Amino acid sequence: MPGPLMMEDHERTIAVLETDVRLKTAQKDAAYIERNRMVAGFAALAVKLGYRAGRRCTDIAGWDEEWSWAVFIDLPTGQVSWHYHRDEAPLFSFLGDYDEPWDGHDTPEKYRRVAALAET
């Protein structure tokens, strides 16, 4: 059976790990907020250039409802999309509904399509 010193060590280790998880979660959340601000700007530019863009609930089985909304943009290079947290919905309030289905692109394909814009 562990003695009092071992329990204190475990408690300190747990406290350090909990602090690390909180810090990493805050860093991840900040990165998503920054990314979504860029996506909102990208969507606004796409709309101004005449590309179709909108938002819709993706309703994917097993996904957290808080992350079920996505922005879709139809670029000349193909459809691209990004999910966003429900708290960030105001960033995308200028967009209407998007009724087209997801075309099956994955993340690498999405960024190939974005990069290919420079060639169009």
N, C-alpha and C positions, 0 to 999 in steps of 0.2 A: 504494500500500500504506500502511495507517495506521501512523503512528509510535507509539512507546511511550506518549506522552501521550494519544493518541486511544484506545488500548487501555485505559488506566487509566480514562479517562472512561466508556467503554462498561462496564467492569467495575463502576464505581461506580453507573452507571445501572441495571444489572442487579441489583445488591445492593439498591438502593432499591426497585425494582419487586418483588423477591422479598419484601422486608420488608412492603411494602404489601399484597401478596397474602395473606401470613400473617395480618396484622392484620384484613383484611376477612373472611377465612375464619373467624377466631376470633369476630368480631362476628356473622357470620351464624349460626355454630353456637350462640352464646349466645342469639340471638333464637329459634332453633328450640327450644332447651331450655326457655326461658321460655314459649313458646307451648304446648309439649307438657305442661308442668306445668298450664297453664290448661285444656287439653283434658282432662287426667286429672281435674281437679276438676269440670269440666263433665259429664264422663261419670259420675262418682260421684254427682253431684246428680241427673242424669237417671235413673240406676238407682234411687235413693232415691225418686224421684217416680213410679216404676213404668214408665218408658219402657224400651224394649228397647235394649240397647247391647252391643257385643262387639267382638272384634278378629279379623282374619284376614289371611292372606297374599294379596295382590292378584295376584301373578304376572303383571305387565304386561310384555310383550315390550319389551326395550330399557331397562328400568329397572334401576338399581343394586339388587342383592339386599339391600343394607344398608337400603334405603328401601322395601322391598316390603310391609311390614306397615302396616295401617291400622286406626283405630278408627272404628266406625260407630255412629251413634245415630239411632234412629227417633223423631223429635220429632212433635208433633201437626201441625207445619207441613211435615213431610217429612223424608226421610233426609239426614243430614249425615255427612261423613267427613273424616278427616285422616290423612295418612301420617306415620309416625314412623321414626326411625333405630333399627335393631336394638339399639343400646346403650341406648336409652331404654325398652325393653320392660318393665323392672321397674315403671315408672310405671303401666302398664296391666295388671299381673298380676292385679288383682281382677276383671277382665272375663273372661267366658267366650268361647266361639267365636261368631262371627256368620256365619250360613249364608245370609242373603238376598243376592241379587245387588245390585251397585251400580246405582242407578236412573238414572245418567247425569248427575247434577247436576255443574255446574262450580263454580268458586270463587265467582263472584258470586252464583249461585243459593244456594249453601250459606249465605252470609252474609245473604242475603235471608230465608232460612228461620229463621236464628238471630234476626235482628232482629224477625221477625214473632211471635216468642214473646211479646213485650211486648203484643201485641194479642189474644192468646188468653186 
